[in-house]
Amino acid sequence: MSESSPFLLTPQPRARWMRLDTAQLLKRFYFCERMVVVCSAAWIPAIAPLEIKTGLARCVWQSAETAHALRNRVFELRFPTRLLEEEGADQALIEIFSAVKDSPSVSAFLMSVGQSLLPALRNSYQSYLAASDSIADGPTHRFLSLALTEKLEQIAAFESWTQSELSRNPESRSGALEWTNAVASRLLQVGGVGVDSSPAAAATGALPGSKVYSIPERPARDSRFWPCRFYWPDVVDPVFPYGEGMQLQLRSAISHLNEVWAIEAGGLMLSSFAEVLPWEWIHDAARWTYDESRHCRMGYERLMAWGFDPAQIPLGTYIYDSASGEDPIYRLGMLYFFETKNIRHKLTRAQLFHACGDSLSEHDMDFDWADETIHAGYGKHWLRELLAVRGEDPAAHDQVRERCGKMVSDYVATATEDEVIGIKKIATALMTKAAQKSSNHEE
């Protein structure tokens, strides 16, 4: 017979983890999500297909939102402390998540994240939600349930992206499989993510087959589009008009599509300064990167809705190229330069689209304006913060912005006569086709 007790005692599985136990687990999840954000952001410029590039930016933002919620919840559970110490016993685990940044190929990156890291988080979130207390820890259940749904969607997306990449580059399959197996093996070796205490495994060095990450000199571009450096004649010919009416509709859609460079700049600057600036930088930069991916999709969707062939649509690289080989601060500066340069035109153009009955272009420009007001604030704040961290004058943020303008103009000056002729020919063909479509519609 069991010994009687003067107290009311009933075994309750929901009492498995106390407050600080819970905080420790959520901290582990936070560090894992943080590294998914940083590594994925770094790989955006190397991704060619537009759907994968923009989709990866969305995943970066989703994981950043999950990490942000995890981080805040840890602070709530550890009140009054607002310190989030280093990885501690989870250091070896976090190093595995960090290691995918050094993937040997695009296929290897996509496969290892989609088949190893994301499933590890999915399984851990499922286990946590099943074993934790939905009453005492209700706030965590709300955002972690959303995170679990997003992880399931992300895993499916990465699987599709991996197969797409392998079909384009079948020679990368064996290397990608070897890399993914190495990641999975190392993850198992350190105990995985899970919901149990970490085994305090020691770091074991670089993974076999790793290739030290470096910022791509040139961005990968979707082969469906017309490849170029300069995507519209007015970029290289100041006499060529930006346009009105139908030409403005077309020019604005092309411009939105070509914000692909801004997605890439966002990813690079996020990853470049992830270890220099505080978490809030990563969170803001992830949102900025995602916003730029939405702008890119706006242009693409409008052009497709109008029936244009991607092979006739220019997709350029000149703004990305302008900052290649430079200090990554100029990736941030370049975004800040163009946000503050163009924002004044957005509402005016939205009004012009309204006047001609183009509700979709008006809608996209209206939302674009709202995003860019946020981004202009991001740019000024984080340039100042970065300069301060480097021991430089924060007021010099305007000098960074001005140099970015000069870097672009200097690069535009390298346009060849053949390039100018080529982009004018493409633009003329697009405008001719647009006029024909309009004429056919009227008939």
Residue pairs with C-beta under 8 A, 6 or more apart in sequence:
13 131
14 132
14 133
14 134
14 135
14 136
15 133
16 131
16 132
16 133
17 25
17 131
17 132
17 133
19 77
20 77
20 78
22 77
22 132
22 137
22 140
23 73
23 74
23 77
23 78
25 128
25 195
26 70
26 73
26 74
26 77
26 140
27 70
27 74
27 84
27 90
28 90
28 93
28 193
28 198
29 66
29 70
29 121
29 124
29 125
29 128
29 193
30 67
30 70
30 71
30 74
30 84
31 87
31 90
31 93
31 94
31 97
32 93
32 94
32 97
32 117
32 120
32 121
32 193
33 63
33 64
33 66
33 67
33 70
33 121
34 67
34 279
34 282
35 94
35 97
35 98
36 59
36 63
36 97
36 113
36 117
36 118
36 121
37 60
37 63
37 64
37 67
37 270
37 282
37 286
38 98
38 101
38 270
38 271
38 274
38 282
39 97
39 98
39 100
39 101
39 109
39 113
39 271
40 56
40 59
40 60
40 63
40 113
40 267
41 60
41 266
41 267
41 268
41 270
41 271
41 285
41 286
41 289
42 101
42 213
42 215
42 267
42 268
42 270
42 271
43 56
43 101
43 103
43 106
43 109
43 267
44 53
44 56
44 57
44 60
44 263
44 264
44 266
44 267
44 268
44 289
45 215
45 216
45 219
45 220
45 264
45 267
45 268
45 320
46 106
46 109
46 216
46 219
46 220
47 53
47 56
47 106
47 220
48 106
48 168
48 220
48 221
48 222
48 223
49 161
49 164
49 222
50 222
50 224
50 225
50 260
50 296
50 300
52 110
52 161
52 164
52 165
53 220
53 222
53 260
53 263
53 264
53 293
54 263
54 293
54 294
54 296
54 297
55 157
55 161
56 161
57 263
57 266
57 267
57 289
57 290
57 292
57 293
58 290
58 293
59 154
59 157
60 267
60 270
60 286
60 289
60 290
61 286
61 287
61 289
61 290
62 147
62 150
62 154
63 286
64 282
64 283
64 286
64 287
65 286
66 143
66 144
66 146
66 147
66 150
67 279
67 282
67 283
68 279
68 283
69 143
69 147
70 143
71 84
71 279
73 139
73 140
73 143
74 84
75 81
75 82
75 84
76 139
87 93
87 94
89 197
89 198
89 199
89 200
90 198
91 203
92 190
92 200
92 201
92 202
92 203
92 204
93 187
93 190
93 191
93 192
93 193
93 198
93 201
95 203
96 183
96 186
96 187
96 190
97 117
99 183
99 186
99 206
99 207
99 210
100 109
100 112
100 113
100 117
100 183
101 213
101 271
102 206
102 207
102 210
102 211
102 212
102 213
103 109
103 112
103 179
103 210
103 211
104 175
104 179
104 209
104 210
104 211
105 169
105 172
105 175
105 176
105 179
105 211
106 165
106 169
106 172
106 220
107 162
107 165
107 166
107 169
107 172
107 173
107 175
107 176
108 172
108 175
108 176
108 179
108 180
108 209
110 158
110 161
110 162
110 165
110 176
111 158
111 162
111 176
111 177
111 179
111 180
112 176
112 179
112 180
112 183
113 158
114 154
114 155
114 157
114 158
114 159
114 161
114 162
115 158
115 159
115 162
115 180
115 184
116 180
116 183
116 184
116 187
117 183
117 187
118 151
118 154
118 155
118 158
119 155
120 187
120 192
120 193
121 151
121 193
122 148
122 151
122 152
122 155
123 193
123 194
124 192
124 193
124 194
124 195
125 144
125 147
125 148
125 151
126 148
127 194
127 195
128 140
128 144
128 195
129 141
129 144
129 145
129 148
131 195
132 140
132 141
134 141
162 176
165 172
166 172
166 173
166 176
175 209
178 208
178 209
179 207
179 209
182 207
182 208
182 209
183 207
186 204
186 207
189 201
189 204
190 198
190 199
190 201
191 198
191 199
191 201
215 268
215 272
215 328
217 324
217 325
218 317
218 320
218 321
218 324
219 260
219 261
219 264
219 317
219 320
221 227
221 260
221 315
221 317
222 310
222 315
224 310
224 311
225 310
225 311
225 313
225 314
225 315
226 311
226 312
226 313
226 314
226 315
226 426
227 315
228 314
228 315
228 316
228 317
228 419
228 422
228 423
228 426
229 316
229 317
229 318
229 321
229 415
229 419
230 236
230 316
230 318
230 412
230 415
230 419
230 420
230 423
231 254
231 255
231 258
231 314
231 315
231 316
231 318
231 423
232 251
232 254
232 255
232 314
232 423
232 427
233 240
233 420
233 423
233 424
233 427
234 240
234 241
234 242
234 251
235 316
235 318
235 412
235 423
236 412
236 415
236 419
236 420
236 423
237 420
237 424
240 424
241 247
242 248
242 251
243 250
243 251
244 352
245 356
246 431
246 434
246 435
246 438
247 431
247 434
248 349
248 352
248 353
249 353
249 356
249 358
249 361
249 434
250 430
250 431
250 434
252 299
252 349
252 353
252 361
252 365
253 298
253 299
253 302
253 303
253 306
253 361
254 299
254 303
254 313
254 314
254 430
255 299
256 295
256 296
256 298
256 299
256 300
256 302
256 364
256 368
257 296
257 299
257 300
257 303
257 313
257 315
258 296
258 299
258 314
258 315
258 316
259 292
259 295
259 296
259 299
260 296
260 315
261 316
261 317
261 319
261 320
262 292
262 295
262 296
262 319
262 335
262 338
263 289
263 292
263 293
263 296
264 320
265 292
265 319
265 320
265 323
265 331
265 332
265 334
265 335
266 285
266 288
266 289
266 292
266 335
267 289
268 328
268 331
269 285
269 328
269 331
269 332
269 335
270 281
270 282
270 285
270 286
270 289
272 328
272 331
273 281
273 285
273 328
273 332
273 386
274 281
274 282
276 386
276 389
277 382
277 385
277 386
277 389
281 382
281 385
284 378
284 382
285 378
285 382
287 374
288 335
288 375
288 378
291 371
291 374
291 375
292 335
294 371
295 364
295 368
295 371
298 364
298 367
298 368
299 364
302 360
302 361
302 364
303 313
305 360
306 434
306 437
307 437
308 430
308 433
312 426
312 429
312 430
312 433
313 430
314 423
314 426
314 427
318 408
318 411
318 412
319 334
319 338
319 408
321 411
322 334
322 404
322 407
322 408
322 410
322 411
323 330
323 331
323 334
323 404
323 407
326 407
329 383
329 386
329 400
330 400
330 403
330 404
330 407
332 379
332 382
332 383
332 386
332 400
333 379
333 383
333 397
333 400
333 401
333 403
333 404
334 404
334 407
334 408
335 375
335 379
336 375
336 376
336 378
336 379
336 380
336 383
336 397
336 400
336 401
336 404
337 401
337 404
337 405
337 408
339 372
339 375
339 376
339 379
340 376
340 379
340 401
341 405
342 372
343 369
343 372
343 373
343 376
346 365
346 366
346 368
346 369
346 372
347 365
347 366
347 369
349 361
349 365
350 361
350 362
350 365
350 366
350 369
351 362
353 359
353 361
353 362
353 365
354 362
379 401
380 397
383 394
383 397
383 400
383 401
384 394
384 395
384 397
385 394
387 393
387 394
387 396
387 397
387 400
388 394
